[in-house]
Amino acid sequence: MKVKLLPSTFEKDGTPSRRQHLSCLVVNDSIAVDAGSLAMAATDEMRANLRDVVLTHAHLDHIAGLPLYIDDLFASLDSPVKVHALQEVIEIIERDVFNWSIFPRFSELQISSGRAMEYIPIEFDRKFVIKDVEFSLFGADHKVPSAGISITDDSGSIAITGDTATLDGLRDVLSKLQNVKAVLVECAFPNELSVIADNSHHMTPDILARQLDDIRPDCPVFVINIKPSYRDTVVGQLGDLRIQGLEVMAVGRDYFW
């Protein structure tokens, strides 16, 4: 399984920055998990092959690139872009984004094979397969309808928490998955902003440490979704934890699990 965290922010010389305003992971160059920076950072290979997007939730940093991605491809689409998400998430983005006022309702626009965008409602703990890769949603603790995602192929499994304040859902899914290669967890705020983290249902390094101590995953743990303004502080505090196997996921790097 190949996984890449797409860049969303750039340095003054045009090179990708480690700071992430937007969240988008791409599996095997052909399936997106969230779509924050999908339109901005997708490679030509991804644009040619990626027609499936699995959403954890509907916050802007996780969906911002979705309407732009479909808009870029619209004239050349010969199959719909399929958006796999909880029904509540589908209703939010159809009401608040693809509503003709903010952006065209691509679920109503036609291409040669049918609609330009197709919604695929999915439920917690119900497996579904995209291009020989198995997905399943598990619970996340966030302010809006949200999910974590487990991803499995012949090589093993990974789990992605999405935005969350606890790892309770991750604990449950790790007890069921076999051959877990990696866990990707959020850690949005530094310790000194724990009140903001609590109010917005995010984690800090101290919260993450306590949560991981309860779970003790037997695989590498990669941190994603760090708020860009606090990245250096969060990374430093994560390093101070000295948790073996814990590291920050690199932007733009191909990971093979």
C-alpha positions as CSV (number, residue, x, y, z in Angstrom):
1,M,0.0,0.0,0.0
2,K,1.3,3.4,-1.0
3,V,0.2,6.5,0.9
4,K,1.2,10.1,0.5
5,L,0.2,13.2,2.4
6,L,-0.2,15.9,-0.2
7,P,1.2,19.4,0.4
8,S,-1.1,22.4,0.9
9,T,1.3,25.2,1.7
10,F,4.4,26.4,-0.1
11,E,7.6,28.2,0.7
12,K,8.6,31.4,-1.1
13,D,10.7,29.5,-3.5
14,G,7.8,27.3,-4.5
15,T,8.9,24.2,-2.7
16,P,6.3,22.3,-0.5
17,S,6.1,23.5,3.1
18,R,5.9,21.1,6.0
19,R,3.0,23.2,7.4
20,Q,-0.4,21.9,6.5
21,H,-3.5,24.1,6.2
22,L,-5.4,21.4,4.4
23,S,-5.7,17.6,4.8
24,C,-5.5,15.1,1.9
25,L,-3.9,11.6,1.9
26,V,-3.8,9.7,-1.4
27,V,-3.7,5.9,-1.4
28,N,-2.0,4.1,-4.4
29,D,-2.2,7.4,-6.4
30,S,-5.9,6.6,-7.1
31,I,-8.0,7.1,-3.9
32,A,-8.1,10.2,-1.7
33,V,-8.8,10.2,2.0
34,D,-10.2,13.7,2.5
35,A,-9.6,16.3,-0.2
36,G,-8.3,19.5,1.4
37,S,-5.5,20.0,-1.0
38,L,-6.5,17.6,-3.7
39,A,-7.0,20.1,-6.5
40,M,-3.9,22.1,-5.6
41,A,-1.4,19.2,-5.2
42,A,-2.6,16.2,-7.2
43,T,0.0,14.9,-9.7
44,D,-0.9,14.2,-13.3
45,E,-1.1,10.5,-12.5
46,M,-3.5,11.2,-9.8
47,R,-5.7,13.4,-12.0
48,A,-5.8,10.6,-14.6
49,N,-6.7,7.8,-12.1
50,L,-8.3,9.3,-9.0
51,R,-12.1,9.2,-9.1
52,D,-12.8,8.1,-5.5
53,V,-12.7,10.3,-2.4
54,V,-13.4,9.1,1.1
55,L,-14.3,11.8,3.5
56,T,-13.8,11.7,7.3
57,H,-16.0,14.8,7.8
58,A,-17.1,18.1,6.2
59,H,-14.8,20.7,7.8
60,L,-13.3,23.0,5.1
61,D,-9.7,21.9,5.6
62,H,-10.8,18.4,4.6
63,I,-13.0,19.2,1.6
64,A,-11.7,22.5,0.2
65,G,-10.0,20.9,-2.9
66,L,-13.0,18.7,-3.8
67,P,-15.1,21.1,-5.7
68,L,-12.1,22.6,-7.5
69,Y,-10.8,19.1,-8.4
70,I,-14.1,18.1,-10.0
71,D,-14.3,21.5,-11.7
72,D,-10.7,21.0,-13.2
73,L,-11.6,17.6,-14.6
74,F,-15.2,18.2,-15.6
75,A,-14.6,18.6,-19.4
76,S,-12.6,15.4,-19.6
77,L,-14.5,13.2,-17.1
78,D,-15.7,9.9,-18.6
79,S,-16.8,8.5,-15.2
80,P,-18.1,10.3,-12.1
81,V,-16.0,11.4,-9.1
82,K,-17.4,9.2,-6.3
83,V,-17.6,10.8,-2.9
84,H,-17.8,8.1,-0.1
85,A,-19.0,9.6,3.2
86,L,-21.4,9.3,6.1
87,Q,-24.9,10.4,5.0
88,E,-24.7,13.3,7.4
89,V,-21.5,14.5,5.8
90,I,-23.1,14.2,2.3
91,E,-26.0,16.3,3.4
92,I,-23.8,19.0,4.8
93,I,-21.6,19.4,1.7
94,E,-24.6,19.2,-0.7
95,R,-26.4,21.8,1.4
96,D,-23.5,24.1,2.1
97,V,-21.0,23.7,-0.8
98,F,-22.5,22.1,-3.9
99,N,-25.6,24.3,-3.7
100,W,-25.3,26.5,-6.8
101,S,-24.6,29.5,-4.6
102,I,-21.1,28.5,-3.4
103,F,-20.3,26.0,-6.2
104,P,-22.2,24.1,-8.9
105,R,-24.1,21.0,-7.8
106,F,-22.0,18.5,-9.7
107,S,-24.4,15.7,-8.6
108,E,-26.9,17.2,-11.1
109,L,-24.6,18.0,-14.0
110,Q,-24.2,15.3,-16.7
111,I,-21.1,13.9,-18.4
112,S,-21.2,11.2,-21.1
113,S,-21.5,8.3,-18.6
114,G,-24.0,10.0,-16.2
115,R,-23.6,12.5,-13.4
116,A,-20.3,14.3,-12.8
117,M,-20.3,13.5,-9.1
118,E,-21.9,10.5,-7.4
119,Y,-22.4,10.3,-3.6
120,I,-21.9,6.9,-2.0
121,P,-23.3,6.8,1.5
122,I,-21.3,4.6,3.9
123,E,-21.9,3.5,7.5
124,F,-19.7,2.8,10.5
125,D,-18.2,-0.7,10.6
126,R,-19.5,-1.6,7.2
127,K,-16.7,-2.6,4.9
128,F,-16.5,-1.3,1.3
129,V,-14.0,-1.9,-1.4
130,I,-12.4,0.6,-3.9
131,K,-9.9,-0.8,-6.4
132,D,-9.2,-3.9,-4.4
133,V,-8.6,-1.8,-1.2
134,E,-10.9,-2.4,1.7
135,F,-12.2,0.5,3.8
136,S,-14.2,0.8,7.0
137,L,-15.2,3.8,9.1
138,F,-14.8,3.9,12.9
139,G,-15.9,6.4,15.5
140,A,-14.2,9.8,16.0
141,D,-14.9,12.4,18.7
142,H,-15.2,15.7,16.9
143,K,-17.7,18.6,16.9
144,V,-19.5,17.4,13.7
145,P,-20.4,14.0,12.2
146,S,-16.9,12.5,11.8
147,A,-15.1,9.2,11.3
148,G,-11.7,7.5,11.3
149,I,-10.9,5.2,8.5
150,S,-9.2,1.8,8.4
151,I,-7.6,0.7,5.1
152,T,-6.7,-2.8,4.3
153,D,-5.1,-4.6,1.3
154,D,-3.1,-7.8,0.8
155,S,0.0,-6.2,2.5
156,G,-1.8,-5.3,5.7
157,S,-3.8,-2.5,7.3
158,I,-3.4,1.2,8.4
159,A,-5.8,3.3,10.5
160,I,-6.4,7.0,10.3
161,T,-8.1,8.8,13.2
162,G,-9.3,11.8,11.3
163,D,-9.9,14.8,13.6
164,T,-10.7,13.6,17.1
165,A,-10.4,14.4,20.8
166,T,-9.9,10.8,21.9
167,L,-8.7,7.5,20.5
168,D,-11.6,5.4,21.7
169,G,-12.6,4.5,18.2
170,L,-9.1,3.6,17.2
171,R,-8.8,1.3,20.2
172,D,-11.8,-0.6,19.1
173,V,-10.7,-1.0,15.5
174,L,-7.1,-2.0,16.4
175,S,-8.6,-4.9,18.4
176,K,-10.2,-6.2,15.2
177,L,-7.6,-5.5,12.5
178,Q,-4.8,-7.9,11.6
179,N,-1.3,-7.0,10.5
180,V,-1.5,-3.3,11.3
181,K,1.4,-1.5,9.6
182,A,0.8,2.1,10.8
183,V,-1.5,4.4,12.6
184,L,-2.0,8.0,11.6
185,V,-3.2,10.3,14.4
186,E,-4.2,13.9,14.7
187,C,-2.5,16.3,17.1
188,A,-3.7,19.8,16.2
189,F,-2.7,22.1,19.1
190,P,0.3,22.6,21.5
191,N,-0.2,21.8,25.2
192,E,-0.6,25.4,26.3
193,L,-3.8,25.6,24.1
194,S,-5.4,22.6,25.7
195,V,-8.6,24.6,26.4
196,I,-9.0,25.4,22.7
197,A,-8.2,21.8,21.9
198,D,-10.9,20.6,24.3
199,N,-13.5,23.0,23.0
200,S,-12.8,22.1,19.4
201,H,-12.4,18.4,20.0
202,H,-8.8,18.1,19.0
203,M,-5.7,16.8,20.7
204,T,-2.4,18.1,22.1
205,P,0.8,16.2,22.6
206,D,0.0,15.5,26.3
207,I,-3.5,14.3,25.4
208,L,-2.1,12.1,22.7
209,A,0.4,10.6,25.0
210,R,-2.2,9.6,27.5
211,Q,-4.4,8.2,24.8
212,L,-1.6,6.2,23.3
213,D,-0.6,4.9,26.7
214,D,-4.0,3.3,27.0
215,I,-3.8,1.7,23.5
216,R,-0.1,1.0,23.1
217,P,-0.3,0.2,19.3
218,D,2.2,-2.3,18.2
219,C,3.2,-0.4,15.0
220,P,4.6,3.0,14.0
221,V,2.4,6.0,14.9
222,F,2.5,9.1,12.5
223,V,1.2,12.5,13.5
224,I,-0.8,14.4,10.9
225,N,-3.2,17.5,11.0
226,I,-1.0,19.8,13.0
227,K,-2.3,23.4,12.9
228,P,0.3,25.2,10.8
229,S,0.8,28.2,13.1
230,Y,1.8,25.9,16.0
231,R,3.7,23.2,14.0
232,D,7.2,23.9,15.4
233,T,5.9,23.9,19.0
234,V,3.8,20.8,18.6
235,V,6.7,18.9,16.9
236,G,9.0,19.9,19.7
237,Q,6.5,18.8,22.4
238,L,6.0,15.5,20.6
239,G,9.7,14.9,20.6
240,D,9.9,15.7,24.3
241,L,7.5,12.7,24.9
242,R,10.2,10.3,23.7
243,I,7.6,7.8,22.6
244,Q,9.2,5.0,20.6
245,G,7.8,4.7,17.1
246,L,6.1,8.1,17.2
247,E,7.0,10.6,14.5
248,V,5.5,13.4,12.4
249,M,4.4,12.3,8.9
250,A,6.4,13.9,6.2
251,V,4.6,15.9,3.5
252,G,5.0,14.7,-0.1
253,R,6.8,11.5,0.8
254,D,5.7,8.1,-0.5
255,Y,5.1,5.7,2.4
256,F,4.9,2.0,1.5
257,W,3.2,-0.3,4.0
